[in-house]
């Protein structure tokens, strides 16, 4: 029986063959196994890939033991309501974004490669924290080994374009990197996306240095986006743009805030739960207490599209800033 391997599989196989680190090889093999069609024709190949994966993991474990405690500098522990990783060429303003919105100790400098490792910081939008990661720059010829891991694990990628430089060249390099790592869907992998096999990341353009923009640069970015990405302007010299960015980040993450109300008590309006847009009452129950979620009996909601304290079904779709009271059996 033929294997009938998909274009997504072959893309992952290319990444495996060109991987520079054991971690990248492991990630590629795991994706190859995940997207491989499940039938008898792939059993032999699947067994071979599993042997390779096992050997690589054993190799990785041995290396860690022999070198003592190993720290992956590109693994950033999640914090806040969502994690946004920035990507851009040298001196495009990534560090300036993080410095303007957070208390992180970033190195804002006018020389290239001032950032050598991820630097996370927390930006605040109203009552939620959003994690923003300043990342080492990439070029057409170089990206740090392991850097792709940060982008695979984040919730959202901010593609930073310097409007005072050649916007078209920057977009070409950055999109080529993201698509070559299967982080973004391109015109050749739309079918794979529809099949749910692609590890696609949501992304948007952050266009920096808008105060010294080359004429027509922002329009070039918008034309390139073609509805695929949202485009926003940013400048450290324009306070209104700095102030508007946390809200934009929140909206780009596609999340809502829900305030839990214990029965007979006032709701906690200081520490909301965050869920993806479109989540329902049962989703909230799962986030609050996974083991009790299936025992959810009734729920009351105060907020959008309901009267105060209305009884709703488990499938009731929630909205930003709804207050919810859950009753378990």
PEVENBEL-V211015 format. One record per run of one state. SS is the DSSP state (a for helix, b for strand, c for the rest). FROM is the first residue (numbers start at 1). TO is the last residue. If there is no record, write none. Layout:
SS:FROM:TO ; SS:FROM:TO
This chain:
c:1:6 ; a:7:18 ; c:19:21 ; a:22:35 ; c:36:39 ; a:40:66 ; c:67:79 ; b:80:80 ; c:81:82 ; b:83:87 ; c:88:93 ; a:94:101 ; c:102:118 ; b:119:125 ; c:126:127 ; b:128:134 ; c:135:146 ; a:147:153 ; c:154:155 ; b:156:162 ; c:163:166 ; a:167:180 ; c:181:189 ; a:190:194 ; c:195:201 ; b:202:208 ; c:209:209 ; a:210:212 ; c:213:216 ; a:217:225 ; c:226:230 ; b:231:233 ; c:234:238 ; a:239:253 ; c:254:254 ; b:255:260 ; c:261:272 ; b:273:276 ; c:277:279 ; b:280:280 ; a:281:288 ; c:289:292 ; a:293:295 ; b:296:302 ; c:303:309 ; b:310:312 ; c:313:316 ; b:317:317 ; c:318:321 ; b:322:328 ; c:329:329
